[in-house]
C-alpha cells in the first residue's frame, strides 16, 4: 500500500513540475537517485543545477527525514519536501529553512515554502563523481589523474567551480538520459500516470531483454514438444533446443 501511495504521489509531483516548466524536454529526470547513504525520490537536472524532491506519503514515517535532508542539502542545489498534509507540522521542525515544503492534497500541489538555492562545495561536487569520471576530468584539464579519490578531489578543487559543476551535470546526463528520453517521449502528449514511472528504471532494458530471451526459449521448447508429440510413432531422433524451458 505504501508503494502504491508513493507512486501516486510521485506521478502528481511530476505532473506539477511539468506544468510549472521545471521539468522540460531538455531536462534530465531521475527516479530514485542514490547519493552517499541516502536516496532521493526524484531529481531533476535543469539549467545547470540539480533539484531534489523527497516525497513523504501518508503511509511514510519521518524517522529518517532529518538525516536524509542533511545529505540532500549537501549535494543538491535545491531540496524540496513533497508531503501528505499529516506530515506538514512535523516537517517544519525537522528540516532547515532552505528546504522547500510542498503539500499534496487530492491531485494538487500547494507550495507552503519555496526552496532556497545553495550550491554544493567543490569537494562535494567531486564526491558526486565516480573515480573514473574524476580521472577523466583531471586529464581533460591538464591535471594528474594519479592517486586515490581524496587526492584527486583535492587536486580538482583548483579548477573553477563552473568547470566542476558542468562535469557533474554532464555525468548525470550521460548516465540517466536514455531512461529519461523514453519517459519524456511517452508522456509528451499525455498526462503522467503511475505506470509511466517504470520507463525511468535503469534496469528496464535489462528486464526486457531477459523477458525476450525467456519467451524465445519457451517458444523453442513448445515447438520441440509439439514436434515430439507429432512424431511419436517415428523413429527419427529429435534434438532438444538449448536453454531451460
C-alpha angles and dihedrals in degrees: 000000000000090000091052092049092049092049091050091048091049093051090050090050093050092049089052098049090046091053089049091051092242089118110051137164089264094051125098112229119200125192115205102001112197117211128166105322096332138074124216117213096220132009125183122197107203137147092003095305139098116231119195126205121188118192125209110184125194091268094051128099123226092214094113098031098102093051092044095052091048088060094042093050089053096053108028133065093224131015125197130182116214107199145180107242092250089070099047100094094047093044093059089059096045106049134056121257093255089068115093119227121210125174127213117221119170105312096334135090119216121198111224095168130006120229120249123230112244114162121217121251121257092255090051091051089053090050088057091062130079119244090252090053092048089055092047092052091047092049094047090053097048095256127129114268092202126111137044128301094275094051093046093048091050091050092049092055086077088069121090114272091240091058093053093045091051090051091053093048092048091049091052092045093050093047100045108023097093092059093041093051091056090051095046092048094048095048099037094104100025143061113270110251134184092257090062091065092078088067088069094057113115087210095054097096090046091052091048092052090048092049091048092050091047091050092050091050092048090049091051092050092047091052091048092048090051090050091050091051093049094048101041090120092050125088092217113128114237124208115216118229119254122258131045119290 
